[in-house]
């Protein structure tokens, strides 16, 4: 397959491009910097509304992962506008370009997040659950809606709602490791909030599976067994052979990150089930958190 990928420099994008290339697929990255004439990659500028649409023509599939980092800095009003607009503009630009092609791709996998569901306590959430009402939920609703032109043009569109991606190379787990290896790990607040996780390996396998199987609409990319934060931190400490007895009070992360961002990243409860993946035959390699963490961390846990 010829697969076009935006957001190729991120944690998921790097791993996806490497996996696809290793399986013999032709990967075309969509980049902001100028492209040399002989380079197979494509250039775009979502802020200016420009993209090399001719380079998209004839692609078999597109994976759209671009967007400003949710947890990169405090959520000021200006930063929140960047988070929304980086996703809205890039998705609208890409979907519109794909819809106008003579030879459009068969499938567009467009990134979203389980932040779509908001803070829902112990409620079990599937792809049929309605959105939440906080900032991140409203961002995800707008983000997903911008892919509509591609679907209206007959392209199979998958809205991939990703949970907490586990990798020591980046994301939330990489930040937690520093605390736990110093013996400073513990639950966040009460620890009763649900964390819906997926290993980076399963995230990539799921995206690749979605490219080749006839699934469309929202799809939760999370492991089948979410855990509470209390259980997550207990298991992480056990795998690292480090104590996990120091609870982190809510005010600490709020002082560091700002209250809205801290709540969204650490204290929001989303008990998500990957109903579509399960019912359509996808096999997770890591459905148990302890085994998943051991597979990721044991070689370098010391």
Secondary structure, DSSP 8 states (H G I E B T S, - for coil): -EEEEESTTSHHHHHHHHHHHHTT-EEEEEESS---TT---EEEETTTTEE-HHHHTT-SEEEE-----TTSS---HHHHHHHHHHHHHHHHHHHHHHHT-SS--SEEEEEEEGGGG---TT-EE-TTS---SSHHHHHHHHHHHTTHHHHHTT-EEEEEEE-EEE-TTSHHHHHHHHHHHTT----BTTS-SEE-EEEHHHHHHHHHHHHHS---EEEEES-S--EEHHHHHHHHHHHHT------B-HHHHHHHH-HHHHIIIII---EE--HHHHHTT---S--SHHHHHHHHHGGG--
